[in-house]
Amino acid sequence: MSVPPYVPVLPTRPHAAAAYRALAPDVRRQVAPLWTLPPRPGMLPKPLAERIAKAAGDISTTQRLGSAWLDAPFADDVEAAVLADVLTPEWWDHRNLRPVTGPGRPGAQQSLALAVARHREDGLGIRVRLPGDWNDRTALDVAAVLDRLPVGHPADLFLDLATVLPDRPDAGKEAVRALDTLIPLTSWHTVTVVAGGFPEPPDDFREGVPHEAPRTDWETWHEIRRSGRSYLPLLRYGDYGIHPATYVTQPPSSRNGGPPWGVLRYTTARSYHLSKVPHGRQYDDSNRQAAQCLTRLTDFRGPEAGPGERWLRDRAQGTTSTGNHATWNRVGNVQHLTFVARGLEG
């Protein structure tokens, strides 16, 4: 598997799959998603198995033209057991997906990922979460997972910083501390540093007044790149797309369809922009104004930049429908993934 430079963490939801499919071919070749199954606590085994099978099958179909990873980092013991029954090692045959596990996971989830990797004689992703300060003891847990692989078996490291907003000024330093400890453990195939920087809407979020936030996760990535470490050529860039890092941790039913308003999101070189959009055709003028808040940005790249920008232009002009949460999530991710992938390529 030749690994592209950009590894976004995407939820196994229809809007994210649609966004990936909507990418231009040259952009899609630069993107290898880390698809993440959501937790579904309390669900009975049979419906849980059906949900897992459908979500994983849909993502497998989406990835027919490119390789990616599939992970279930938030599964509890019950979910992990069902996961092992549904996504058996044979399920992964002839699919462009690689398994992922990590320290602290339920035994059934770790065993499944390791069995798949051995069955396919292919790579295993190891995802190490670092939501705060680095603890060297974590390296012992990672080494224990690696010890269960055959000698020389390829492995990919995902250092997941989770949410990186301005309140984490030391995130880059902690990431370098972690990498300094983890890199020597094996001959990693690739190393991806993942961080989520899109914020939640502010408490005073209101229509017609876009919210701007700094791309702290992007600055953290560049701080790591300035560290001068010898392993820098191994590093791949990862983020959580247009959603906060907490989005993939939530059961799909927890949002109950979402609030009566949504968010249009846009990424520029230095900032994230959020524009409040009410839900419903009766709010067409307000929806159009929400799109205009973004198309009037100095750094708006114009409709020729990609389908995300074209949709915003058309919505600002009132020539396309208002859409819904799925639409806004899809077009937001299309513009973001396109912009980041092309920036890394250059």
N, C-alpha and C positions, 0 to 999 in steps of 0.2 A: 504494500500500500504506500504510494507516494503521498506524503502528507502536505496539503496546502498550507499556506502561512496563517490562515485565519480559522480559529476553532470557536465558534459561538456556542454557548449553552442554550439550547432551545427546548421548550416543553413539547411533549408529544401531543400537541393539540392541532386541530385542523387549520387554524389560522397560521400557525408557524410552518406547517408543512406546505401550505399554499404559498407562503412568502418565499420559501426555498425554491419551489417550482417556478415561481415568477421571475427569479433572477436570470439575467442575461447569461448565455452559456459561458462567456469569458469570465464573468464574475463567479458563477457557480463552481468553476474549476479552481478557484482560489479559496473555497469554503468547504470545510469538513466539520459538520455540526457534531456536537456532543448532545445527542437527544436524551432527554431526561424524563423518565416516567414519574408521574406525580404519586404521592402517597394516597392511599384510599383506606384509612383506618376504619375498622369496624364493619367492613363489607363482608358478606358471607362468601365462602370460598368459590361457589359456582359462578355468581355474577362477577366476582373479582377476576376469575380466570377468563371470563368472556371479555371483560374490559381490557385486560392486559393483552390478550390475543389480538383484539381489534386494533388497539393503539400500536402495538409492535408491528403488526401486519401492514398497517397503513404507512408507517414510517419506512418499513422495508420496501414497499412499493415506491415511495417518494425517492428513495436512495438507489433506484435502479441505475442512475447515470453517474453516481459518485459514491465514494466510500465515506463512512462516518462511524461513530460509536453510539452504543445504546446502554444507558445506565439506569439503575433504580436506587439512588443513594439514600432515599428516605423510607425504604420499605422496612417494616417491623418484622418480627419473627414469623408471624402468620402470613404476611404478604410475601416474604421471601420464600416460604415453602410453596406457595401457589405459583410464584414466579418460576421456581425450579421445575414444577410439573408442566408448565405451559411452554416455556422457552428452553426445551431440552437441547442438549448439544446438537442433535440432528436438525433442530429447527433452524440453526444458524447456517447450515450448509447452503452454498450458492447464494448467500445474501451479502450485500455490501455493508455489513455491520460487524463491529467488533465489540466484545463484552468489556465491561468496566466493573471494577470492585474497588475496595479501599479498606484501610484499617478501621476497626470498630464496627464493621458491617455484621449482620446476622450470619451465622455459619452457613446456612443454606445458600445465601446470595454469594458469599465468597466461593464456596465449593462449586456452584454452577459456573461462575465466570472462569474459574481455573479449569474446570472440566471442558468448557467450550474452547478455551485457548489451546489446551492440549489436544483436543479432538481435531481441531482445524490445523494444528501446528502453525498457528498464526498468533498475532500480537494480543496482548492483554493490556487494557488501560487500568492504571491505578490512580485513583482520585483522592487527593489528600486535602482536606478542608483546613483552611487557616483563617478563621474569622476574627482572630485577635493576635496575641503574641505567640511566637513560635516556641514550642516545647520540644527539646531534643529527644524526649522519650518517644515521640511520635515516630521517629526514624526506626526505632526498634520494632514497632508494629508493622511498618512498611517492609522492613527486612524479613519479618516473619512471613508475610505474603509472598515475597519474592522467593523465599526458600522453598516454597511449594511448587515452583515452576521448574521444569527441566533446565539444566545448565545451558546457558546461551540462548534461552527462549526470549524472543523480543518482548519488550514492555514499553509502554508509553506512560509518562508521568503527567498528571494534571494537578498543578498546584492551584487550588481553588480558594481565592482570597475572600469570596462571598462579597458582601456589600463594601464598597470603597467610596466613601463620600468625604467631604472636607473634615469630618470629625475623626478621620484616621490618617493623620499626617505621617505616621511611622509605618504605614502599610508596605511601602517599598523596601524599607530597611528590614522589616520582618520577613518579607519574601526572599530577600537575598540570604538572610540567615538560614531560612528553610532550605533554599536551593543548595547552599554550601554544604549542608548536611546530607541532603537526599541524593544529589548528583553522584557522589562516589559509591552509592550502594550497588549500582549495576551499570552496564553499558546501555543506557536508555536509547530507544529508537528515536523518540522526540520528547521534548519537554514543553508543555503549554502552561502559561500563567494566565489564569482566568480571574476576572474581577467584574463586578456589576456596579455601574456608575449612574445609570438613570435613576433619578430620585422618585419617590412617591409625590403626587401633587401636594402642594402646600396647603395648610389649613385655610388660608384666605384665598384659595384658588377661585377665580371668578371669570366669567365670560368676558372676552374682549381685551383681557390683560394677560398676555403670555408670560409664563414663568421661565426664567433662564437659570441654569445651574452649570457650574464648571464641570469639565470632564476629568474628574479627579482620578478615575481609573486609568484613563489614557496617560495622565501625567505620572502615575505610579509606574506604568509600563516603561516610560522613558527614563524614569529614575533607575529602574532595574537595568536598562540598557546602558546607562552611563556608569554602571558599577565596574566595568572593565574585566569582568570575570571571563575565564577561558571558555566557559561553556555557553557563552552568549549565542554562538552560531546554532546551537540546538534549539533555542527558544522559539516557540510559536505564540502568537497573541490570541487571547480568548476573552470574551465578555459575555454578558447575558442579553445581548440584543437590546431592544428598547424597553425592557421591563426591569424593575428592581430585582435584585438577586433573590428576594423572598418569593417571587411569583411562582417559581418552580417547586417551592416547598409546600404550596397550598393545594389541598384536594380540589378538584374541579368544581365540586358542588358547593364549596364554601362561599363562593361569590354570588350564588343564586342569580346568575344572569348579569350581575354587575349593577352599579348604581344607575340612576336615571340620566346620567351624563357619562361621557367618555373623554378620552384624551387623544388629541393628535400630537404626535411627537416628531421632532426633527433634530438631526445631528449636524453640527457644523464643526469646524476645525478645533474650536476652543470650548464650545458650549453644547448643552442639551436644552432644547426648547419644548415646552409643553403648552398646549392651547386647549382650553376647555370647550367641549362640544356637547350640546344637549342631544338627547336621544329622541328621534321622532321627526316625521315629515313636517309637522306643524312648526318646527323650529328651523325651517330652511334658511331663513335670513341669518339666524345666529350660527348655524352650521357653516354657512358661506363665510361669515365674518371670522370664524375660528380658523378656517383654511387661509384666509387673507392675512391673518396675523403671522403666518409662517411664510407665505409667498412674498411678503413685503420685507422679510429680513434681508439685510445687506448681503448675507452669506447664502441666501437661497440659490441653489445651483441651476434652477431653470428646468423646463420640461425635457430638455434633451439629455439630462443626467440619468434618467431612468424612469421606470413605470411608477415609482413612488412619487416622484416630483410631478409627473404628468397627472396623476390622480389629484394631487393637491391643487395644481393649476386649474384643472377642470372643476373641482369642487369650489374653488374661489370664484370661478366665473359662473357657477351655477349650472354647468352643463353635464354634471353627473349626479347620481343620487347621493343622499346624505350618508348612506351606509349605516353600519351598526358596529358594535364592539369588535366583532370578528374582522370587519373591513378595516377599521382604524388600526387594529393590531397588525394586520397583514401589510398594509401600505407603509406603516411605520417601520416595520422590520425590513421591508424591501429597500427603502431608502437608506436605512442604517447599514445593513449588510453590504449593500453596493458601495456606499461611501467608504466604509472601513476596508473592505477587500481591495478596492482600487488604490486606497492610500498606502496599504501595506505593500502592494505590488510595485508601487512607484518608489 
